[in-house]
């Protein structure tokens, strides 16, 4: 195994996921790529019609908002690289449905293994928010290293 893809989000457990994934990669002498997905950035660009008296909000600056989300994601990944202490860690910011984008990029990057965290959501949270690790597990043909986070 020569390429390890580590997907992290803004959950405090990202530190544990990045560290465990990095340890795995170094044990295998593999290249490391940290990714962060800006999920559903298009959500911010929706033109809302008045609903129940709510007139919506100004979406004229949507492109700037999406770019700011990506900039902050870049800052987040740069901090993670500094934390890991390895300037050779590759970083990538992606946009879209989190599970689908992770799977697609894992193929593009030719990752040998995907590292993700498993947040412990309640049944209602899973129903409403979806379960990214479960979807990835169901759809991937690549090995997964799932870091249980208890969060």
Secondary structure as GFF3:
##gff-version 3
##sequence-region A 1 151
A	DSSP	beta_strand	3	7	.	.	.	ID=ss1
A	DSSP	alpha_helix	14	27	.	.	.	ID=ss2
A	DSSP	beta_strand	31	38	.	.	.	ID=ss3
A	DSSP	three_ten_helix	41	45	.	.	.	ID=ss4
A	DSSP	alpha_helix	62	84	.	.	.	ID=ss5
A	DSSP	beta_strand	90	95	.	.	.	ID=ss6
A	DSSP	alpha_helix	98	109	.	.	.	ID=ss7
A	DSSP	beta_strand	113	118	.	.	.	ID=ss8
A	DSSP	alpha_helix	123	129	.	.	.	ID=ss9
A	DSSP	alpha_helix	132	139	.	.	.	ID=ss10
A	DSSP	beta_strand	143	148	.	.	.	ID=ss11
###
